[in-house]
Amino acid sequence: MPGEKDPVVHLESDAISAVCQYQLYQAPPSTILLYPSIETMEQNQEVIINSIGVSQNDDEDSLKGVSDVEWQNNQENDPVISRVIHIIKNNLNLTPRQVHQENDEVRRLLLERKRLQLRDGVLYRRTGGKEQITWQLVLPAAFWEKALRGLHDDVGHFGIDRTLSLLRERVYWPRMQKSVEDYIKSCERCVKRKTLPSAAGKAPLQHITSTGPMDLLCIDFLSLEASKGGCPKF
């Protein structure tokens, strides 16, 4: 209303930092990364996750719902994967100098050459030990965003480690971890959820004082397990 003063909104420093980081990782207008939020309580997560899953059974190693012929065409249309397939099919032993002449993406994929194998004309990456082998579909770049959306947005907005684990059980592409990190940092819902309470809301530390004889003074001690990096948490 005219004459009324605009309300003053106080933003916490963590919230500002998260929003700025989101803007830094915002994709260009031609790339769509943000989608309407879907309440995951209304979805069957196993169905969603498995809809793009690669079976760990050697006899059923293709992506569910997509035929081998379709994946052959998709991989042939990807310039990086098609180049690597050509090298593998023709059993070309490239010298270090020849490898260096390839573009960066081809070189990164060639680093995994010992694990790469054509199965029914489709390129897979083998991972795991003798007891349990997982065949990761080498995913064309055109499908990276769909895989990220399906295993992050549509199943509960998991963190980086969990999302990366779900992807590695099914697909592979070079520098997949960085793709996951960038995607989650650009996720609007995750950015909003990231904000933590400010330090101003915490009670200040004070000395424990007694009010009379025989007062009972107690202190709680809490010890946490070491982090994944091996550093203790106190």
Secondary structure, DSSP 8 states (H G I E B T S, - for coil): -TT---------HHHHHHHHHHHHT---TTS--------GGGS-HHHHHHTT---SSTTS-S-TTS-HHHHHHHHHTSHHHHHHHHHHHTT----HHHHHHS-HHHHHHHTTGGGEEEETTEEEEEEE-SSSEEEEEE--GGGHHHHHHHTTGGGT---HHHHHHHHHTTEE-TTHHHHHHHHHHT-HHHHHHH----GGGS--------SSTT---------B---TTS--B-
